[in-house]
Amino acid sequence: MNNKPSIDELEDGPAYEKVLTLPYDDLAPFVISGLRTLTLPMMLVWTVAIVSASLTLFLWPRSGGTPEHPGILTGLAAGLILIPLLLVPLHELLHLIPFRLAGARDIRVGADLRQGIVYVTAHRFVAGLNLFAVVALTPFLLITASMVAVMFFVPPWWQWVLTLALLAHTTMCAGDAALLGYLERYRGRKVYTWDDVDKKEAYFYASKIT
């Protein structure tokens, strides 16, 4: 049974207050400010970023150039550019699937190259905290776990390349962690969000304290 409020109930009803209107044009400043906020999602992203950066430095001396290990410059290009770019469609698909399973039908993919952002969102679809957490964390958790698992079965050069790719992908997840971390501030209250993609705005609500 679906007990989530409608958009009209969130906007005009007595039970909820709008706590944030976030224009898509302001996503990058919002994410940057969220990097300094010690929420659980952001701490998780920081932890993986620090561990992957440390592994990169640890594995670098073992990744010397041989015919089987093409070299440092090739590894940097593969780990920081090629693999992260190839991961973008998978990352966004893993955002899309939970929305689709939850019943969203008008799901849209967009990008703001000026801010370096690619996003998937469900137009005028109300999502609660639990669903938003699944949407936000699924790409981060699945791709991170997959890359770590692969590292156990590849040579040192590829291990090093994958740590670079893991670091790059983790930075791609900072926006998801910042948005989820913002909603986590209102844990204990009912929290909902929805997007108007035509207006390029996201709206966040929390139940009023009585």
N, C-alpha and C positions, 0 to 999 in steps of 0.2 A: 504493500500500500504506500502511495507516494503522498507524504504529508508536507512537502516543501511548499512554501508560499509562492504565489504568483508574482509577476513583476509589479502589477498594480498594488498588491498587498505590501510589497516591500517599499514601494514609492509613497503610497498614500495611506497605508494602514497605520494603526496606533501602536503596533507591536514592535516595529523595527525603526532604526535610525540609520541614515546613510553616513558611513564613517570615512568614505574616500571616493572621489571621482578621479580616475587616473586616465588622462589622455594618452593615447599611444605615442604621441610626440614626446612625452615626458618619461617614457619607460627607462631610458638609459640613466638619467639623473636619479630616478627612483631606485634602480638596481644599485648604483654606486653608493647611495646613502644606506641601502640595506646591507652592503658589505661590512659596514661597521657595527651592525646590530647583532648582538649575541643571541640569536634565536637558534633553536635546535636544527632546523633545516640548513641554515647558513653555517653553523658549526660543522655539520656533516660534510658540506661542500668544501669548507676550508681544510678539514682533516684529510680528505682524499687528495686535495690539491697539494698539500704539504708532503704527504706520503709519496705521491707520484713524482713530485719535484726531487725529493730526496733519493728515490730509486733511480731517477734519471742521472743524477750526479754519481751515484754508486756504480751504475752499469756502464757509464761512459768509457772508462779505461778498458773494459772488456770487449768493447764493440769495434776493435780495430779493423782496418780495411783488408779484406782478403777477397779472392774471387767469389766466395760464397757470401761475403759481407761487404756490400758495395762501398761503404765509407761514411764518414761523418756528415758531409754535406747532403748526400742522398738521404741519409737517415733523418736529418733535420727537416728536409723538404717533405718526406713521407709522413713523419710523425706530427709535424706542426701544421701542414697544409693539406696534403692529399687525403690522408685517412680522415681527419676532421671534416673535410668537405664531403667525403663519401658517407660519413655518418649522419649528415644533416637530414637527408630524406628518412632514414630509419628513426632518428630521434623524433622527428615530427610525426611520423606514423605511430610511434608509441605514445605520443600525446593524443592522437586522434582516436585510437581504439577505445580507451576508456570512455570518452565522450559518446562514441557511437553505441557502446554497450549500455550506457546509461539512458539512451533514448534520444540523444541529440541528432537532428537531421540536417540542419543548416550549419555545417561545419566548414570553416573557411581557413585557408592558409594564406599568410601574407608575409611581407618583408619590409623592413625599413633599412636600406643599405647605409643610409647616413648614420644611423645609430648602431649598425652591425647586428640587427635583430631579425630573426625569423620566428614566426609565431603561428600556432594553431589555436583557434578559438571557436566556440559554438555561439552563433548569433542569437541573442535574446533567449538563451537557455540558462535557467537558474541552476546553480551548482552550490551544494553545501560544502562544508569544510572537508568532510571525508572524501567526497568525490574529487574536490579540487586537489587534495593531497595525493590521491592516486594518479590523477592527470599530471601533476607537477613532478612526481618522483619516479614514475615508471621508467622513462628513458634513462635517467641518472642511474637507478639501481640496476636495471637489466644490462645496460651497455657497460657499466663499470664491472659488474660481476663477470660478464662474458670476456672482457679484455683481460682481467686478472686470471681467469681460468686458462685462456689461451697462452699466457706467459709461461705456464709450466711445461709447455710442449714445443717451444720454439727455441732456436739458438740465441746466444747472448745479444747479437746485433738486433734481432727482431724484438727481444725483450726490451731493449733500450728504446727502440722505435715505438713500441706500444706504450711505454711509460710516458713518452712525449705526447702521444695521441690521447692517452688518458688525462694528462694534465690539460691539454687543449679542450677536450670534451667537457671536463669538469668546469672550466671557466664558462663554457656555453650554458651550463646549468645554473649559473648564478642568478639569472633573472627568475627562473622558476622558484629557487630557494628564497629569493627576496620577497616574492609575492606570497608564498606559503608562510614565510616567517611573519609577514605583516598580519595575516589572518590568525596566526597562532597567538598573537597578543590578546585576542578576544576569546580564547578558549574558556569554557565555562558559560559562555553565551552562545546562542544560536547564530551562526555566521553563514552568509550567503553572498554569492557574487554572480553577476551576469555582464555580458558585453553587448554593446551596440556597435557592431563592426562598421555599419554605414557612417556613424558619427566618429568612429575610431576612439571609443571611450570604454573603460571598464568601471563598473560600479561595485562597491563593497558595502555590506550592511551587517549590523549586529543587532540582536534583540535588545530592547531597552531594559535597563536595570530598574526593577520595581522595588 
